[in-house]
Amino acid sequence: MNKLLLIAGVAITTAGISSSVIAAQANGSSTAKVLQPMTITTGTDLAFGDIAAGAAAGSVQIGADGTVTNSTVTSSGTQTPGDFALTGVTGKLYTVDFGAASITLTGANIGQTMTVSGFVHDGGINGDLTLDAGNIDTLSIGATVAVGINQAADDYTGSYSVTVDYQ
């Protein structure tokens, strides 16, 4: 009986040694970097200018680069893309979200409306949505306003949302 206990004790001790011999341990490290929050500040308003409506529906498109394209209407006056100043971390990519595919402009006096849609941006100064070496960027926004048949003369206003965030 003593031999049996001795053999069992040796087997248990040997098993305990062999499992710790094949075990391995390593330590890893963990890091985190908190980025400066991005900011966005409204600069120039998106302006479609003075539009002469007629017997046919049409549109005025302002490109993010400032180009103006009229379709069956005539426009003139102050026509500018919307501009926003951005700040954040140099070299970081960011995304742009308009929130809604279209917005409504409402006449100040009679309440008639026009729809603005097709929002586009220029990709910022670098054209690739990356903050430049000064931690800043200027984002230009263009869109198209739909002008109805014999659209009523009025001053139309509305607002749109632009959200930027790190990619």
Steps between C-alpha positions, in 0.01 A plus 500: 500500500788733579646429156170594339484831688863572415441437127180713503686785676785490246250498210312801640824692566633419153174605336511831687858568391447411137199731457691803633798421277292536181310809616604844370415851606539839331397852591335733251452872513195713437480854366235760424516840337224753556462732202426871512130535414424632153327837475299642212411867461266649241669744262329601175135413441398284204341763273308427179473869408215675322290258294260595220231231494290438193236281340718191538643342813877518529794498736813681604801295599790644698804273489728463800761672281264796438391410148140594421277296268150619408233274356205683328529796740732798515698591811741776597619694804685350795543129433741322731559154642464465876833503685585350839824528700615175661759432768634173633810279495751547217505220245184331625236399246145613566153432365225741399130432556217729388239335719219539246492443124292816451377807684216746443540873443191693606395841370498772765178667385267245344639170627558336163789251500793377289703181551879493527666164435811338357736628768868458409830604657844572359698273731656796678824678414686175431215345303523182708330592828827517696574782742805695381819581691337794678228275649244682285302452183234690309215292369289637214143379444291513182142395420211543257179696559187398309300796368130442434292616206439874550661477846369787712729797558621491862809464718541126566703369793577169663785323673699183452717299732863396449669259740869412489674226692828311495506196279 
